[in-house]
Amino acid sequence: NIKHAPHLVTTWRQEALRAAPERKITYLYLANDVIQQSRKKGSAFIEEFGKVLPETFADTHKVGITKAKSEAARLVSIWRERNLYDNDFLAHLELCLR
């Protein structure tokens, strides 16, 4: 539900940061699905995830799993193609992966 977006994204963030390194990409895929599905109903989830994605992308980089980093970079490309976030924000996410 859109009105619960702040609480749900906060919980997602906590769990994503706490996840085992090999599970982190699963949380990013979940965020991707929610972001893409919710855009038809409003921008609440897009905005809330925008607040926490840089931290979770940096955490994904920190754990050092190459496949997770490349999959996260692929999500950035998808979001760019679908105009879900502005280019400055997406460039910042790409920097978080380096």
TALINQUI-V175471 format. One record per pair of residues at least 12 apart in sequence whose C-alpha atoms are under 6 Angstrom apart, sorted by the first residue. I is the first residue (numbers start at 1). J is the second residue. D is the distance in Angstrom with one decimal. If there is no record, write none. Layout:
# TALINQUI-V175471
I:J:D ; I:J:D
This chain:
# TALINQUI-V175471
5:45:5.6 ; 21:63:6.0 ; 25:68:5.5 ; 54:93:5.6 ; 57:96:5.8 ; 58:96:4.7 ; 58:97:5.8 ; 61:97:4.9
